């Protein structure tokens, strides 16, 4: 029985013997917007969608009346100094050589994790004591890198002119052609052949329900070498705007083509009977 003098509000706060959760009036409204956003951020495809959106935005800005502002914005210099020591770089440089350091850190941590407890680990590999700390660090860095840094990198670097005269000239440029051949032919042939040789030698084993035809599809999709390819382009041709544009044009052409070919290949081979499966 309830104590004498208990008010109706006291009883309303008790549900099945437990305290009921009291929400502020604005919380349901906030949750309607915050919860879908939180789900989107933690989806595996969120980073790819944001990367694509920022790439398209960069291309639109670079081919609009705002092109001059777009290019000048990321050439603004930002300086940091302590006493007599000072470093001054453009915003593009801070993104490419500063923030992208976290991207490579996450890549390294993910590879390390796979070697310790993932697909690359030996069945006899004992878990090391550092793994809990490693997993926490990887988890904390992954979201800001995937949701913020990689899309920002695309926004800063993907803006190239797309007028017909430029496109027709770039497609004949040896740098553009070399990049396209490297991404479309080199990656597909290299990854497929290396995978086939590793399978034949018994060094590796494909995951369950995965065949060599899937590995070829993955090799085709690897031609979408967007982030690393642009990063290397800036390092290799940073002093020559013409060569940077030629290389980035090749990257965009090859990435688009590789995505289409990979999608078509995987959809086509998904219905192959086992007799037509590539040898593994």
N, C-alpha and C positions, 0 to 999 in steps of 0.2 A: 504494500500500500504506500501511497505517497504521503509525505509529511504534510501535516495540517498547515494550511497557509500557502501551499504551493500555488503559484499563479498559472493562468492559462498559457502564458508565454514560456514558462518553465517546462510545461508538458509538451509544448510544440517543439521544443528543442531536443526532445527525447524520442527516438524512433527505434522500436524493437530493442530497447535496452541500451542503445548506443546514442552518442551525441550526434545530432543531425548537423550537416554542413550548412553554414549560413553564408550565402553569397552576397556580395555587394551588388547593388542594382546594375552597375556597368559591366560586371564580369561576364555574364552571358553574351553581351554584345561584343566584348573584347575577344572572347573565345571563338566567336563565329569567324573572325578574321585571323586571329593568331594561330588557331589550330590547323587550318588548311595550309598556312604558310610554313608552319613547323614541319608538317608532313612532307611538303614539297622539298624543303631544304634537306631532309634526311633521305630522300629518294635517290637511288643510284643514278637515275637519269637527269637529275636536277642540274648537275654541273655541265653535262653535255648540252642541255637545252639553253642554259645561260651563255655558254661559250658560243653556240650558234647565234643566239640573239645579239650578242655583243659584236660578233663578226659582221652580221648583216647591218647593224647600226653603224659600225665603222665604215663599211663600204658605202652606205647611204650618205653619211656625212662627208666622206672624201670625194663624192661625186655630186655634191650639191653646192649651193651658194655659200654654205658654211665651211667649205673645204679649207679656205685660208685660215679661219679661226681654229678649225680642228687640228691642223698641222702646227700652228703657232702655239696652241695650248700646251701640247706635250713637249715643246721645246723651251718652255719657261724653266729657268734655273732655280733650284732649291738648294740652299746652303745650310750646312750644319757645322758649328765650330765651338771649340772650347779653348779659350785663351788665344794663343798664337796658332793653334792647329785649326784648320778649316778644310772642308771638302764641299765642292760645288759641282752639281751635276744636273742635267735636265730631268724633268719628270719621267720622260721615257726611259732614261738610264736608271733612275731609281726603281722603276717597275721591273725592267728587264734584268738588271744585275743586283737589285736589292730584294724586292719581294719574291722574285723567282727562286731565291735561295731556299725559301721555305718549301717551295714546290719540290725541289730536288731532295730536300731533307725528308719530306713525306715519302717520295719514291724510294729512297734508300731504306727508310724504316719498314715500308711494305715488303721490300725484297728480303730484308733481314727477318721479318716475321715469317714469310713463306719458307725461308731456309730453316727456321727453327721449329715451327709447328704447322706449317701449311703444306701445299702440294710438293714443295721442294725439299721437305724434311725427310730424313731417313727414318724408317719405322723404328729403328733402335735409338733415335735421337731423344735424349732426355731433355725435359724442359729446364731451361736455365733460370736461375733466380732473378735475372734481370727482366724476364718476359712481362711480368705484371706492370712494371714501370714503363717498359717499351710500348705495351698496348695502350696504356693510358695516354702517353705522349702522342702516339699515332692518332688516337681518337680525338684528342683535343686539337691537333693541327689539321686534321683532314677537312673538317667543315669549312673553316676560313679559307683554306687553300683552294678547295673545289668550288666554293660559292662566290668567293671574292677575288682572289689573286688571279686565277686562270682566266675568268671572264674579263677582268681588267687588262690583263696582258693582251687579249685578243682585241679589245677596244682600242688600245694604244697602238698596236702594230699591224692590224689587218686592213687599214684604210689605204687602198691603192686605186688609181684611176681606172675606170672601166669603159671609157669611150671606145668606139669602134676602131679608130685609128690606133690608139694605144694597144688594144687587144690584138689587132692584126699584126702589129709590129712585134709585140712581146712573144707571140706564139712562134715566131721564127727566130727568136733570140736563142743562141746556144745555151745560155744559162737556164732559161726557161725549159728548154727541151731536155737538158741534162737532169734538172730537178724532177721533171715528170717521169722520165725513164727510170730514175733511181727509186722513186716512190712506187710507181705502178709495176714496173718489171723487176727491179732489184729486190724490193721487199717481198713481193709475191713469190718469186723464184727462190730467193734465199731462205725465207722462213719455211716454205714447203719442202725444199730439198733437205734442209737441216733437220726438220722434223722427221722426214722419211728415213734419213740415215740413222738418226738416233733411235727410231723404232726398230729398224732392221738390226742394229747392233745390240739391242737389248738394254741400252742405257736408260731409256725412259719407257713409260707405258701411258697410253692415252687414258683419260678418265672414262668411267663407265658410260656407255651409250654414245661415245664420241668416236668417229672414224676419221680417216685421212681426208675425206671430202670436207669435213668440218674444219680441219686444220687449214686446208686451202682457202676456205671462206674467211677464216680469221686472218690469213696472210694477205688476202685482198684488202680486207678492212684496215690492216696495218698501214696501208698506203695513205690513210688519213693521218699523216705525220704532222699535224698542224703545229702544236706547241713547240716541240723540239726543233722542227724544221725552221720555223720563223726565228727561234732563238739563235740557232746556228747561223742563219742568214745575217742577222744583225752583227754577229761577231765577225763573220767572214767578209762582208761587203759594206760594213757600216760607214766607210768613208766615200762610198760611191752610190748616190741615190738611184742612178740608172740600174746598176746591178742589183740593188735591193729590190727595186720594183720588178725586175725581170724574175728574180728568184721567188718573190712572194706570189707573182702571177702563176708561176709553175706550181707552187704549193697549193694554191686555191684550185687550179684546174685539176691537178692530180687528186686532191682530197675529195672533190666533188665526184670525179670519175670513179675513184676507189670505193666510195660509199655506195654508188649505184651498182657497180659490178659486184661488190660483196653481197649486197642485198639480193640481187638477182640470182647469184650463184647459190646462196644458202637456201633461197626459196625453191629454186629448181631442183637441187640435189636432195631436198627434204622428202621428195616423192620418188626418189630412185629406189628400185627394188635392190635387195641385197646383192644380187648378181652383178649389178652395174657399179657397185661401190669401188672406189679407187683402192688399189692394193696398199696394204699397210704392213 
